[in-house]
């Protein structure tokens, strides 16, 4: 919900050796209870859709459907048993829907309202201000999986790489890779304490905690990288902050008001964290290791130029892919 970008990814291969917190406030305005007689799920979805539309809430019907379905114990409205569409709701359910809908009227993202969201088939806990994973990033994970399937690793068979994720947020990328690569191990780092805590929680929920090392680390601090466990890695994957600083004000209120700006703002050209990752490649990667990045459509050319000026890194831009929206 409320996607703010549809981006490309860059794959780079190295032939050589390679939290701030946000608060939010609710106004004194409270939505009025549904009109008398509105008691079924279908009626409530229609009612709140109209309310959301009147207040200019994006994706009004989707928002109302997710909220009503959540209160009724389902992930989507379409997955509810048809009998529940017309069955009267209890007063407690009606009150819960009103409370959750009031948060949406304050432009809180649906993911935070529900407290969970699916990514690559995993149900992840979502808590503000930790960055909400987008569908485009699921495609990045799929690209990594394709690469792993084509290669063999030191443990002895495909599917057993050592992976480093820079900026793990909720743990979406790391945990989805662990769940689909049973022999893999992941080092997940993030400078935000809230992100580290949430990744720990999601790893425990999914029972993947034994193969992930979660580290509170600011990757721009050179000294920190000397303490990484397990030595050089096969793959680095990251959805780093890559929004151009001047574009931050154009983001939707859902993003500006609730998500951590440090997970979004990539500096003047959106390259601040990207170049840190690339510069560290020789000490992070094994021979012929790879880096997968989600980036802005303007970045492949900038990355290519940056790498050409630093031949000592032995990094080559191998491929650029577009996402499902063609960006």
Buried (B, 14 or more C-beta within 10 A) or exposed (E): BBBBBBBBBBBBBBEBBBBEEBEEEEEEEEBEEBEEEBBBBBBBBBBBBEBBEEBEBBBBBBBBBBBBBBBBEBBEBEEBEEEBBEBEBEEEBBEBBBBBBBBBBBBBBBBBBBEBBBBBEBEBBBBBBBBBBBEBBBBBBBBBBEBBEEEEBEBEEBBBBBBBBBBBBBBBBBBBBBBBBEBBBBBBBBBBEBBBBBBBBBBEBBEBBEBBBBBBBEBEEEEBBEEBEEEBBBBBBBBBBBBBBEBBEEBBBBBBBBBBBBBBBBBEBBBBBBBBBBBBBBEBBBEEBBBBBBBBBBBBEBBBEBBEEEEEBBBEBEEBEEBEEEE
